[in-house]
């Protein structure tokens, strides 16, 4: 255990970064497939595959942020938001608290408004590379579905 008697971190111990809250949409279609999108060029982890979503703005709920982000990114309006799981992931550039929400209904045609690519997937995922924050979701799907084997490549 590191730290000083006063309960402060010991010298040289990194202080814990406050996580940024992110609403994440796990869109599931009538065939049981889920939607992954690639991160656009110019962003950290460009080209990696993830579930769509984005940061909560000040005073915004997870549901409101998810609705806003999916209009901004994909051009769709979503129906009911089913909160699912929360995961904290430490990336070099940020510590994020991912609020994963399942969504089964939406309206509108998908438009890739950030020049990203989309792919409907099942396990094992065939697109690569997969963003590290996406991997826990693939494992949760595997548990729910009784899927055996790797959930993704690489």
C-alpha positions as CSV (number, residue, x, y, z in Angstrom):
1,X,0.0,0.0,0.0
2,X,1.4,3.3,-1.0
3,X,0.7,6.7,0.5
4,X,1.7,8.8,3.5
5,X,0.4,8.8,7.0
6,X,-1.9,11.7,6.2
7,X,-3.7,9.7,3.6
8,X,-2.1,11.5,0.7
9,X,-0.4,9.7,-2.2
10,X,3.2,9.0,-1.7
11,X,5.6,11.2,-3.8
12,X,5.7,9.9,-7.3
13,X,2.4,8.0,-7.0
14,X,0.1,9.1,-9.8
15,X,-3.1,10.8,-8.7
16,X,-6.3,9.1,-9.9
17,X,-7.8,11.0,-12.9
18,X,-11.5,11.9,-12.7
19,X,-13.4,9.9,-15.2
20,X,-15.3,11.6,-18.1
21,X,-18.9,10.3,-18.4
22,X,-19.7,8.9,-21.8
23,X,-23.1,7.6,-23.0
24,X,-22.7,4.5,-25.3
25,X,-25.5,3.1,-27.5
26,X,-25.6,-0.6,-28.0
27,X,-28.0,-0.8,-30.9
28,X,-29.5,-4.2,-31.5
29,X,-31.6,-5.0,-34.5
30,X,-34.4,-7.5,-35.0
31,X,-31.9,-10.2,-36.1
32,X,-29.9,-9.8,-32.9
33,X,-27.0,-8.1,-34.5
34,X,-25.3,-5.1,-32.9
35,X,-23.9,-2.0,-34.5
36,X,-20.3,-1.0,-34.4
37,X,-18.8,2.1,-36.0
38,X,-15.3,3.1,-36.8
39,X,-13.7,6.1,-35.1
40,X,-13.2,8.9,-37.7
41,X,-9.8,10.1,-38.9
42,X,-8.3,12.8,-36.7
43,X,-9.6,11.3,-33.4
44,X,-7.6,9.3,-30.9
45,X,-7.8,5.6,-31.9
46,X,-8.9,6.6,-35.5
47,X,-10.0,3.4,-37.4
48,X,-10.8,1.4,-34.3
49,X,-14.3,-0.1,-34.0
50,X,-16.6,0.9,-31.1
51,X,-20.2,1.3,-30.1
52,X,-21.5,4.9,-31.0
53,X,-22.0,7.6,-28.4
54,X,-20.2,10.4,-26.7
55,X,-19.5,12.6,-23.7
56,X,-22.2,14.0,-21.5
57,X,-22.4,17.7,-21.5
58,X,-22.9,19.7,-18.3
59,X,-26.2,18.8,-16.7
60,X,-27.1,16.2,-19.3
61,X,-28.5,12.8,-18.4
62,X,-27.1,9.6,-20.0
63,X,-30.3,9.2,-22.0
64,X,-30.3,12.8,-23.3
65,X,-26.6,12.6,-24.2
66,X,-27.1,9.4,-26.1
67,X,-30.1,10.8,-28.0
68,X,-28.1,13.9,-29.0
69,X,-24.9,11.9,-29.9
70,X,-26.8,9.4,-32.1
71,X,-28.5,12.2,-34.0
72,X,-25.1,14.0,-34.4
73,X,-23.1,10.9,-35.4
74,X,-25.7,8.7,-37.2
75,X,-28.7,10.8,-38.0
76,X,-31.1,8.6,-36.2
77,X,-33.6,9.2,-33.4
78,X,-33.7,6.4,-30.9
79,X,-36.6,5.0,-28.9
80,X,-36.5,3.7,-25.3
81,X,-33.0,3.6,-23.7
82,X,-32.3,0.5,-21.6
83,X,-29.4,1.3,-19.2
84,X,-27.3,-1.9,-19.1
85,X,-23.8,-1.7,-17.5
86,X,-21.1,0.8,-16.5
87,X,-17.4,0.3,-17.1
88,X,-14.5,2.5,-16.3
89,X,-11.7,2.4,-18.8
90,X,-8.3,4.1,-18.5
91,X,-6.8,5.2,-21.8
92,X,-3.6,7.2,-22.1
93,X,-5.6,10.3,-23.2
94,X,-8.5,10.0,-20.8
95,X,-10.2,8.0,-18.0
96,X,-13.8,7.3,-19.1
97,X,-16.9,6.0,-17.3
98,X,-18.8,4.3,-20.1
99,X,-22.6,4.1,-19.6
100,X,-23.7,1.3,-21.9
101,X,-27.3,1.4,-22.9
102,X,-29.2,-1.1,-25.1
103,X,-31.4,0.4,-27.8
104,X,-33.8,-1.8,-29.9
105,X,-35.8,0.9,-31.8
106,X,-34.8,3.9,-33.8
107,X,-36.1,6.1,-36.6
108,X,-34.4,7.5,-39.7
109,X,-31.8,6.4,-42.2
110,X,-28.3,5.9,-41.0
111,X,-26.0,8.7,-42.1
112,X,-22.3,8.5,-41.3
113,X,-22.1,12.2,-40.3
114,X,-18.5,12.0,-39.1
115,X,-17.2,10.0,-42.1
116,X,-17.1,6.9,-40.0
117,X,-18.0,3.4,-41.2
118,X,-20.7,1.2,-39.7
119,X,-21.0,-2.6,-39.5
120,X,-23.7,-4.8,-38.1
121,X,-22.0,-7.6,-36.2
122,X,-22.5,-10.8,-34.3
123,X,-20.0,-12.8,-32.3
124,X,-17.3,-13.2,-33.2
125,X,-16.8,-9.7,-34.4
126,X,-15.2,-9.6,-37.9
127,X,-14.1,-6.0,-37.9
128,X,-10.8,-5.0,-36.4
129,X,-9.2,-3.5,-34.5
130,X,-11.7,-3.2,-31.7
131,X,-11.4,-0.3,-29.2
132,X,-10.4,-1.6,-25.7
133,X,-13.6,-0.1,-24.2
134,X,-15.7,-2.2,-26.5
135,X,-14.2,-5.6,-25.5
136,X,-16.1,-5.9,-22.2
137,X,-19.4,-5.5,-24.1
138,X,-18.4,-8.3,-26.4
139,X,-17.7,-10.5,-23.4
140,X,-21.1,-9.6,-21.8
141,X,-22.8,-10.6,-25.1
142,X,-20.9,-13.9,-25.0
143,X,-22.1,-14.6,-21.5
144,X,-25.7,-13.7,-22.3
145,X,-25.6,-15.9,-25.4
146,X,-23.6,-18.8,-24.1
147,X,-21.0,-18.0,-26.8
148,X,-17.8,-19.9,-26.6
149,X,-14.5,-18.8,-28.1
150,X,-12.8,-15.5,-29.0
151,X,-15.2,-12.6,-29.3
152,X,-13.0,-10.6,-31.6
153,X,-9.7,-10.9,-33.4
154,X,-6.4,-9.2,-32.4
